Amino acid sequence: MGLYGDPDALDALAAELAQRARDVRAAGAEHRREAERTRWVSDAAAAYRRQVARDCADVDAATDAMEQAAEALRRHADALRERLAEIARAERAVRAWLSERAARGVELFEDVGGVLGHLPEAGADAWRQASGRLSRLGMW
């Protein structure tokens, strides 16, 4: 996993969490159906049905939270993919810029070498021309 995380691993975790939410929801639904199939009548049966209803509501709330967490993980994975793509684009741009500067540096050294190879005598008017060339090269 990289410094920023692994979006595929986050997607896998989200899928696992969503599947567990489905499993829990199915178990809660089965529990609800079992309670509905109960045919006995008494105060205890009424209390049982009320408790099942509360339990099933809690299960539904928990599975809703699990599904929301899975969706948040998916969104985070997508945002992470976008961020990693931005970083990769920036890295390519910096590499291209550095490569261009390195190539320009070689040209610059060749240009400076050309200027320095033909220096005029001290005090000669040609120094103005050499100064202008060095200035255009960003050296002066």
C-alpha positions as CSV (number, residue, x, y, z in Angstrom):
1,M,0.0,0.0,0.0
2,G,1.3,3.4,-0.9
3,L,1.7,6.5,1.2
4,Y,-1.8,7.6,0.4
5,G,-3.5,4.2,0.6
6,D,-4.7,1.6,-1.8
7,P,-8.1,2.4,-3.5
8,D,-8.6,-1.2,-4.6
9,A,-8.2,-2.4,-1.0
10,L,-10.7,0.2,0.1
11,D,-13.1,-1.0,-2.6
12,A,-12.7,-4.6,-1.4
13,L,-13.3,-3.5,2.2
14,A,-16.4,-1.6,1.1
15,A,-17.7,-4.6,-0.8
16,E,-17.1,-6.9,2.2
17,L,-18.8,-4.4,4.5
18,A,-21.8,-4.1,2.1
19,Q,-22.0,-7.9,1.9
20,R,-22.0,-8.3,5.7
21,A,-24.7,-5.6,5.9
22,R,-26.8,-7.7,3.4
23,D,-26.2,-10.8,5.5
24,V,-27.2,-9.1,8.8
25,R,-30.3,-7.6,7.1
26,A,-31.3,-11.0,5.8
27,A,-30.8,-12.5,9.3
28,G,-33.0,-9.8,10.8
29,A,-35.7,-10.3,8.2
30,E,-35.7,-14.0,8.9
31,H,-36.0,-13.3,12.6
32,R,-38.9,-11.0,11.9
33,R,-40.6,-13.7,9.7
34,E,-40.2,-16.2,12.5
35,A,-41.8,-13.9,15.0
36,E,-44.7,-13.3,12.6
37,R,-45.2,-17.0,12.2
38,T,-45.7,-17.3,16.0
39,R,-49.3,-18.1,16.6
40,W,-49.5,-18.2,20.4
41,V,-51.4,-15.5,22.2
42,S,-50.5,-14.2,25.7
43,D,-48.9,-11.3,27.4
44,A,-45.5,-13.1,27.0
45,A,-46.2,-13.4,23.2
46,A,-47.0,-9.7,22.9
47,A,-43.8,-8.8,24.8
48,Y,-41.9,-11.2,22.5
49,R,-43.3,-9.5,19.4
50,R,-42.5,-6.0,20.8
51,Q,-39.0,-7.1,21.6
52,V,-38.5,-8.6,18.1
53,A,-39.8,-5.4,16.6
54,R,-37.3,-3.3,18.6
55,D,-34.5,-5.8,17.8
56,C,-35.3,-5.7,14.1
57,A,-35.4,-1.9,14.1
58,D,-31.9,-1.9,15.8
59,V,-30.7,-4.4,13.1
60,D,-32.1,-2.2,10.4
61,A,-30.4,0.9,11.8
62,A,-27.1,-1.0,12.2
63,T,-27.2,-2.3,8.6
64,D,-28.1,1.2,7.3
65,A,-25.0,2.4,9.1
66,M,-22.9,-0.4,7.6
67,E,-24.1,0.4,4.1
68,Q,-23.4,4.1,4.6
69,A,-19.9,3.2,5.8
70,A,-19.4,1.1,2.7
71,E,-20.5,3.9,0.5
72,A,-18.2,6.3,2.3
73,L,-15.3,3.9,1.7
74,R,-16.2,3.7,-2.0
75,R,-16.3,7.5,-2.3
76,H,-13.0,7.8,-0.5
77,A,-11.4,5.2,-2.8
78,D,-12.7,7.2,-5.8
79,A,-11.3,10.5,-4.3
80,L,-8.0,8.7,-3.6
81,R,-7.8,7.5,-7.2
82,E,-8.4,11.1,-8.4
83,R,-5.7,12.4,-6.0
84,L,-3.2,9.7,-7.1
85,A,-3.9,10.6,-10.7
86,E,-3.3,14.3,-9.9
87,I,-0.1,13.5,-8.2
88,A,1.0,11.3,-11.2
89,R,0.2,14.2,-13.6
90,A,2.2,16.6,-11.4
91,E,5.1,14.2,-11.2
92,R,5.1,13.9,-15.0
93,A,5.0,17.7,-15.4
94,V,7.9,18.2,-12.9
95,R,10.0,15.5,-14.7
96,A,9.3,17.1,-18.1
97,W,10.2,20.5,-16.7
98,L,13.4,19.2,-15.1
99,S,14.3,17.4,-18.3
100,E,13.7,20.6,-20.3
101,R,15.8,22.6,-17.9
102,A,18.6,20.0,-18.0
103,A,18.5,20.2,-21.8
104,R,18.5,24.0,-21.6
105,G,21.4,23.8,-19.2
106,V,23.5,21.9,-21.8
107,E,22.6,24.5,-24.4
108,L,23.4,27.3,-22.0
109,F,26.8,25.9,-21.2
110,E,27.5,25.6,-24.9
111,D,26.3,29.2,-25.4
112,V,28.5,30.4,-22.5
113,G,31.4,28.4,-23.8
114,G,31.0,30.1,-27.2
115,V,31.0,33.5,-25.6
116,L,33.8,32.8,-23.2
117,G,35.9,31.2,-26.0
118,H,36.0,34.6,-27.8
119,L,36.5,37.2,-25.1
120,P,37.6,40.6,-26.3
121,E,40.6,42.4,-25.0
122,A,40.1,44.3,-21.7
123,G,38.4,47.6,-22.3
124,A,37.4,46.8,-25.9
125,D,34.0,47.9,-27.3
126,A,33.3,44.2,-28.0
127,W,32.6,43.7,-24.3
128,R,29.2,45.5,-24.8
129,Q,28.3,42.8,-27.3
130,A,29.5,40.0,-25.0
131,S,27.6,41.5,-22.1
132,G,24.4,41.6,-24.2
133,R,24.8,38.0,-25.2
134,L,25.3,37.0,-21.6
135,S,22.3,39.0,-20.5
136,R,20.1,37.3,-23.1
137,L,21.3,34.0,-21.7
138,G,20.2,35.1,-18.3
139,M,23.7,35.1,-17.0
140,W,24.1,38.8,-16.4
